[in-house]
Amino acid sequence: MIKHFTIPIFIPELACPFQCVFCDQRKISGSIKSPSLEEVDEIIQKYLNTLPSEKAYIEIGFFGGNFTGIPPAEQRAFLHIAQKYVDSESVQSIRLSTRPDYISPEVLSLLKEFSVKTIELGAQSMDEGVLIKSGRGHTAQDVIDSSKLIKQAGFNLGLQIMLGLPGDTQEKSLETARQIVVLQPNDVRIYPTLVIKGTELAKQYEEGKYEPLSLDTAVLWTKDIYRIFQNANLNIIRVGLHPAEELTDSKSLIAGPYHPSFRELVLSELWKDRFLEKLEFTRDKSLIIYVAQQELNHAIGYGSSNLKLLETRFEAVKIKTDQKLINYSFYADCY
């Protein structure tokens, strides 16, 4: 199996025309300023020295800002550095993140000069009211139009959404997920909204004007959205914010549903639902459940939560693997 690695180059807030209420990319990325071209080169070299050279797909990703909003000469300068490693076959491709309202045929034509394979858009929500309250400065239609342009130009499309933004509800988030499915992105990311020090959202929170989702609520909302994406066969590449040092040591995180193993919590809940839907509980019997190898930990549950729940419903429970099973299928034997 080929492992996929992304070498991240963070360009915090570079060229962003709006300051979204939730955003301080300098803290989220752990970066203070945009790297110089020399520093970009050093970052790539450093990562390549630690990554396997065989059976690996490696890409360079420009994250954290509005890449296609910076002057074309600067875009080319950054991309030339990355292209050097593609040409030498040290990496296979380039990806970047940008705003939905900074995509045009001219922008895509520039990116076609290089080995850019994937363009990610920060959609965040497809609800106009949520976008306005969040200070996004673009519309849902911008997301639709840009997504179509990206795919028509032959790039892979990535879309990011956020749950629990100002004005958001569970139904609005579910509708966002359904509209994302219609756009058929290659990759999706799901982020619960966090309150970061120094943002407008932090001010709203401190004034009692914004209440973040609880961890339990964020997990449940995400679980339902994960299932929508899963059923549509979308590649879910991240669930929850990366545990950057600035967040894990509480320097920047004020409030919100942050957990270093957020995705595991979500997958545990999905497996709990499967068990509750499919199993007939018989207290006087023991149970052996068989799952795919890669799903064993999620089936057992974070902190063995699913196993402990099942042990309250059966005499004894074991969860084992069956190499013939794939994905999320399972079967159970009672004795």
Sequence and secondary structure as in RCSB ss.txt:
>XXXX:A:sequence
MIKHFTIPIFIPELACPFQCVFCDQRKISGSIKSPSLEEVDEIIQKYLNTLPSEKAYIEIGFFGGNFTGIPPAEQ
RAFLHIAQKYVDSESVQSIRLSTRPDYISPEVLSLLKEFSVKTIELGAQSMDEGVLIKSGRGHTAQDVIDSSKLI
KQAGFNLGLQIMLGLPGDTQEKSLETARQIVVLQPNDVRIYPTLVIKGTELAKQYEEGKYEPLSLDTAVLWTKDI
YRIFQNANLNIIRVGLHPAEELTDSKSLIAGPYHPSFRELVLSELWKDRFLEKLEFTRDKSLIIYVAQQELNHAI
GYGSSNLKLLETRFEAVKIKTDQKLINYSFYADCY
>XXXX:A:secstr
  EEEEEEEE TTTT SS  TT  HHHHHS SS   HHHHHHHHHHHHTTS SSSEEEEEEEESS GGGS HHHH
HHHHHHHHHHHHTTSS EEEEEE GGG  HHHHHHHTTTTEEEEEEEEE S HHHHHHTT  S HHHHHHHHHHH
HHTT EEEEEEEES TT  HHHHHHHHHHHHHH  SEEEEEE  EETTSHHHHHHHTTS     HHHHHHHHHHH
HHHHHHTT EEEEES    HHHHTTSSEEES   TTHHHHHHHHHHHHHHHHH    TTSEEEEEE GGGHHHHH
 GGGHHHHHHHTTSSEEEEEE TT  TT EEEEE 
